[in-house]
Amino acid sequence: MGACIPDSWSCHAYSRVNATTPTTLNPPSSATAASGSSFYAAMRILPPKEREAMYEIYAFCRKVDDVADGGESREIRRQKLDQWRAAIDACYGDTPPRELVALARQIRNFGLLRKDFMDVIDGMQMDVEGDIVAPDWATLDLYCDRVASAVGRLSVRVFGLAHDSGVALAYHLGRALQLTNIVRDVDEDGLIGRLYLPKEELEQAGVDARDVAAAVADPALALALEAVARRSRDHFVTADRLMDGCKRRAVRAPRLMAAAYQDLLRRMFAKGFAPPRERVRVSKLRLARAILTYAVL
């Protein structure tokens, strides 16, 4: 889908690979899987134990995302997601699947919650059940919570944040990142019949979402995109305030994520949202500056 971001706080953050099931998962290593992504920079600034845990979370997210966006029938993808639910359940027992032993170890090491993994899978299920087109804000918010903020809730446990501040940060930063990518990837998503922009904003802009291709090409769509971008910006502001109140070393990785994507959002505002839209990418220079800034905290 359109939420492709350079961090682990969205299960749609990863480049596509062949979809696998828990019984066929056999990557060369979680670190190798992560190395091809721009999120690798954020993981590399973490201490070794935390880094390894994030690699495993990343690998899980990448695999279930591959199932959701795979080319198989919806029924087969449902079955594969159910297999993942069973595999995650087994990770909380005495005999985790052989392919997920490393993830089970990180679950124990950091007290990762089963519900957060299940929320992620439920988010993938939303894409499997049908192409998402013009959901209302409540449905979109639920989707963002499952595919982004749930990953954030797993991540903040690894980072060592206190429960309340960690959950709040995951809530706001996850939504900020996800909404930014929904705005950025609207044209790409439209090509596969998806339109994640909320129906309230589309109606306000006077855009008819019944024909996705026509809606994406409508100049009035810029109004809806800007509204969602403003919502994302508000979440970034709150996330920054929350991180100001946390121990600096505990929020190095999320600071880097937020800095890179706030720059992306600023550049989208500067370019405007009317078609033809040029896809904005994370600035390598901005990312390098963020690494230099937050790697030494």
C-alpha positions as CSV (number, residue, x, y, z in Angstrom):
1,M,0.0,0.0,0.0
2,G,1.0,3.6,0.1
3,A,2.5,3.7,3.5
4,C,6.1,3.1,2.7
5,I,8.3,4.7,5.3
6,P,12.0,4.4,6.3
7,D,11.3,3.2,9.8
8,S,9.8,0.3,11.6
9,W,6.7,2.0,12.8
10,S,4.6,0.8,9.9
11,C,4.1,-2.6,8.7
12,H,3.9,-1.2,5.2
13,A,7.3,0.3,5.6
14,Y,9.3,-2.3,3.7
15,S,10.3,-3.0,0.2
16,R,8.4,-5.9,-1.3
17,V,9.8,-9.4,-1.3
18,N,8.2,-12.8,-2.0
19,A,5.4,-13.5,0.5
20,T,6.2,-16.3,2.9
21,T,4.3,-18.1,5.7
22,P,5.6,-19.1,9.1
23,T,6.3,-22.6,7.8
24,T,8.4,-21.4,4.9
25,L,10.2,-18.4,6.4
26,N,13.9,-18.9,6.0
27,P,15.6,-15.5,5.4
28,P,19.4,-15.3,5.5
29,S,19.1,-13.1,8.6
30,S,16.8,-10.4,9.9
31,A,19.7,-8.0,9.7
32,T,20.2,-8.8,6.0
33,A,16.5,-8.3,5.4
34,A,16.7,-4.9,7.0
35,S,19.9,-3.7,5.3
36,G,18.1,-2.8,2.1
37,S,15.8,-0.3,3.7
38,S,16.4,3.3,4.7
39,F,15.2,2.4,8.2
40,Y,18.6,0.6,8.5
41,A,20.1,3.9,9.5
42,A,17.8,4.3,12.5
43,M,18.4,0.7,13.7
44,R,22.2,1.0,13.4
45,I,22.3,3.8,16.0
46,L,20.8,1.5,18.6
47,P,22.8,-0.6,21.1
48,P,23.4,-4.2,19.9
49,K,20.7,-5.8,22.0
50,E,18.0,-3.3,21.0
51,R,19.2,-3.4,17.4
52,E,18.7,-7.2,17.2
53,A,15.2,-6.9,18.7
54,M,14.3,-4.3,16.1
55,Y,15.6,-6.5,13.3
56,E,13.2,-9.3,14.5
57,I,10.3,-6.9,14.7
58,Y,11.2,-5.6,11.3
59,A,11.3,-9.1,9.8
60,F,7.9,-10.0,11.2
61,C,6.4,-6.8,9.8
62,R,7.9,-7.4,6.4
63,K,6.6,-10.9,6.2
64,V,3.0,-10.2,7.1
65,D,3.0,-7.1,4.9
66,D,4.1,-9.4,2.0
67,V,1.2,-11.6,2.7
68,A,-1.3,-8.7,2.7
69,D,0.0,-7.2,-0.5
70,G,0.7,-10.5,-2.3
71,G,-0.9,-11.5,-5.6
72,E,-2.6,-14.6,-4.3
73,S,-6.4,-14.9,-3.7
74,R,-7.9,-13.2,-0.7
75,E,-8.8,-16.5,0.8
76,I,-5.2,-17.8,0.6
77,R,-3.9,-14.6,2.1
78,R,-6.5,-14.9,5.0
79,Q,-5.2,-18.4,5.6
80,K,-1.7,-17.2,5.7
81,L,-2.5,-14.4,8.2
82,D,-4.2,-17.0,10.4
83,Q,-1.0,-19.1,10.2
84,W,0.9,-16.1,11.4
85,R,-1.6,-15.6,14.3
86,A,-1.0,-19.2,15.3
87,A,2.8,-18.8,15.0
88,I,2.8,-15.7,17.2
89,D,0.7,-17.5,19.8
90,A,3.3,-20.3,19.7
91,C,6.0,-17.7,20.4
92,Y,4.4,-17.2,23.8
93,G,4.6,-20.9,24.6
94,D,7.3,-23.3,25.3
95,T,7.9,-24.4,21.7
96,P,8.0,-21.5,19.2
97,P,8.3,-22.3,15.5
98,R,11.9,-23.0,14.5
99,E,11.9,-20.0,12.1
100,L,10.7,-17.7,14.9
101,V,12.9,-18.7,17.8
102,A,14.9,-15.5,17.5
103,L,11.7,-13.4,17.6
104,A,10.4,-15.4,20.6
105,R,13.7,-14.7,22.4
106,Q,13.2,-10.9,21.9
107,I,9.6,-11.2,23.1
108,R,10.9,-12.6,26.3
109,N,13.8,-10.1,26.6
110,F,11.7,-7.0,26.1
111,G,8.3,-8.1,27.3
112,L,6.7,-7.6,23.9
113,L,2.9,-7.9,24.0
114,R,1.0,-10.5,22.0
115,K,-1.8,-8.0,21.4
116,D,0.5,-5.6,19.5
117,F,1.6,-8.4,17.2
118,M,-2.0,-9.4,16.7
119,D,-3.1,-5.8,16.0
120,V,-0.5,-5.6,13.3
121,I,-1.9,-8.8,11.7
122,D,-5.4,-7.4,12.0
123,G,-4.2,-4.3,10.1
124,M,-3.0,-6.5,7.3
125,Q,-6.3,-8.2,7.3
126,M,-8.0,-4.9,6.6
127,D,-6.1,-4.7,3.3
128,V,-6.8,-8.4,2.5
129,E,-10.6,-8.1,3.0
130,G,-10.9,-5.5,0.3
131,D,-9.1,-2.6,-1.3
132,I,-9.5,0.3,1.0
133,V,-11.3,3.2,-0.7
134,A,-12.3,6.4,1.1
135,P,-12.7,5.1,4.6
136,D,-14.2,7.4,7.2
137,W,-11.7,9.0,9.7
138,A,-12.6,6.5,12.4
139,T,-11.7,3.5,10.2
140,L,-8.6,5.2,8.9
141,D,-7.5,5.9,12.4
142,L,-8.0,2.2,13.4
143,Y,-6.0,1.2,10.3
144,C,-3.2,3.5,11.3
145,D,-3.2,2.2,14.8
146,R,-2.9,-1.3,13.7
147,V,-0.3,-1.0,10.9
148,A,1.8,1.8,12.5
149,S,1.1,2.6,16.1
150,A,1.0,-1.1,17.1
151,V,4.5,-1.5,15.7
152,G,5.5,1.6,17.6
153,R,4.2,0.0,20.8
154,L,6.5,-2.9,20.2
155,S,9.4,-0.6,19.4
156,V,9.1,1.7,22.5
157,R,9.4,-1.4,24.7
158,V,12.7,-2.1,23.0
159,F,13.8,1.5,23.3
160,G,13.1,1.3,27.1
161,L,10.5,4.1,27.4
162,A,8.2,4.2,30.4
163,H,4.8,2.7,29.6
164,D,2.6,5.7,29.5
165,S,5.0,8.0,27.6
166,G,5.9,5.1,25.2
167,V,2.3,4.3,24.3
168,A,1.5,8.0,23.8
169,L,4.6,8.4,21.5
170,A,3.6,5.3,19.5
171,Y,0.1,6.7,19.1
172,H,1.2,10.0,17.7
173,L,4.4,9.2,15.8
174,G,2.9,6.1,14.3
175,R,-0.1,8.1,12.9
176,A,2.2,10.9,11.8
177,L,4.4,8.6,9.8
178,Q,1.4,6.6,8.3
179,L,-0.6,9.6,7.3
180,T,2.5,11.2,5.7
181,N,3.0,8.2,3.5
182,I,-0.7,8.0,2.6
183,V,-0.3,11.5,1.3
184,R,3.0,10.8,-0.5
185,D,1.8,7.5,-2.1
186,V,-1.7,8.5,-3.2
187,D,-0.9,8.2,-6.9
188,E,0.9,4.8,-6.5
189,D,-2.0,3.5,-4.4
190,G,-4.5,4.7,-7.0
191,L,-2.9,2.5,-9.6
192,I,-3.9,-0.6,-7.6
193,G,-7.4,0.7,-6.8
194,R,-6.8,2.0,-3.3
195,L,-7.5,5.4,-1.9
196,Y,-6.8,5.8,1.8
197,L,-7.8,9.4,2.1
198,P,-10.8,9.8,4.4
199,K,-14.3,10.2,2.9
200,E,-15.0,13.3,5.1
201,E,-12.0,15.2,3.5
202,L,-12.9,13.9,0.0
203,E,-16.5,15.1,0.4
204,Q,-15.4,18.5,1.7
205,A,-13.1,18.8,-1.4
206,G,-15.9,17.7,-3.7
207,V,-14.1,14.6,-4.9
208,D,-16.1,11.6,-6.0
209,A,-14.3,8.5,-4.8
210,R,-16.4,5.9,-6.7
211,D,-13.9,6.0,-9.5
212,V,-10.5,5.8,-7.9
213,A,-8.5,6.7,-11.0
214,A,-10.7,9.8,-11.7
215,A,-10.5,10.8,-8.0
216,V,-6.7,10.7,-8.0
217,A,-6.5,12.7,-11.1
218,D,-9.0,15.3,-9.8
219,P,-7.3,18.7,-9.1
220,A,-9.6,19.1,-6.1
221,L,-7.9,16.1,-4.4
222,A,-5.2,18.5,-3.4
223,L,-7.6,19.9,-0.7
224,A,-8.1,16.5,0.8
225,L,-4.3,15.7,0.7
226,E,-3.5,19.0,2.4
227,A,-6.1,18.3,5.2
228,V,-4.5,14.9,5.9
229,A,-1.0,16.4,5.7
230,R,-2.0,18.9,8.4
231,R,-3.3,16.1,10.6
232,S,0.0,14.4,10.2
233,R,1.9,17.6,11.1
234,D,-0.2,17.9,14.3
235,H,0.8,14.4,15.3
236,F,4.5,15.2,14.7
237,V,4.2,18.3,16.9
238,T,2.7,16.2,19.7
239,A,5.3,13.4,19.2
240,D,8.1,15.9,19.4
241,R,6.7,17.3,22.7
242,L,6.5,13.8,24.1
243,M,10.1,13.0,23.1
244,D,11.2,16.2,24.8
245,G,10.0,14.7,28.1
246,C,11.8,11.4,27.6
247,K,15.4,10.3,28.3
248,R,17.4,11.5,25.3
249,R,19.1,8.2,24.6
250,A,15.8,6.3,24.7
251,V,14.4,8.4,21.8
252,R,17.4,8.5,19.5
253,A,15.8,6.2,16.9
254,P,12.3,7.8,16.9
255,R,13.9,11.3,16.8
256,L,15.8,10.3,13.7
257,M,12.6,8.8,12.1
258,A,10.6,11.9,12.9
259,A,13.3,14.3,11.6
260,A,13.6,12.6,8.3
261,Y,9.8,12.4,7.7
262,Q,9.0,15.9,8.9
263,D,11.5,17.1,6.3
264,L,9.6,15.0,3.7
265,L,6.3,16.5,4.8
266,R,7.7,20.0,4.7
267,R,8.8,19.5,1.1
268,M,5.4,18.1,0.1
269,F,3.8,21.3,1.5
270,A,6.3,23.4,-0.4
271,K,5.7,21.6,-3.7
272,G,1.9,21.5,-3.2
273,F,-0.6,18.7,-3.6
274,A,-2.1,19.3,-7.1
275,P,-1.4,17.0,-10.0
276,P,1.0,16.2,-11.5
277,R,2.6,15.2,-8.2
278,E,6.3,14.3,-8.1
279,R,6.9,11.6,-5.5
280,V,9.0,13.1,-2.7
281,R,11.6,10.9,-1.1
282,V,13.5,11.1,2.1
283,S,16.5,13.4,1.6
284,K,19.7,11.5,2.0
285,L,21.4,14.7,3.2
286,R,18.7,15.3,5.8
287,L,18.9,11.7,6.9
288,A,22.7,11.9,7.3
289,R,22.4,15.1,9.3
290,A,19.8,13.4,11.6
291,I,22.2,10.4,12.1
292,L,25.0,12.7,13.1
293,T,22.7,14.6,15.4
294,Y,21.0,11.7,17.2
295,A,23.7,9.0,17.1
296,V,25.8,10.8,19.7
297,L,23.0,11.6,22.2
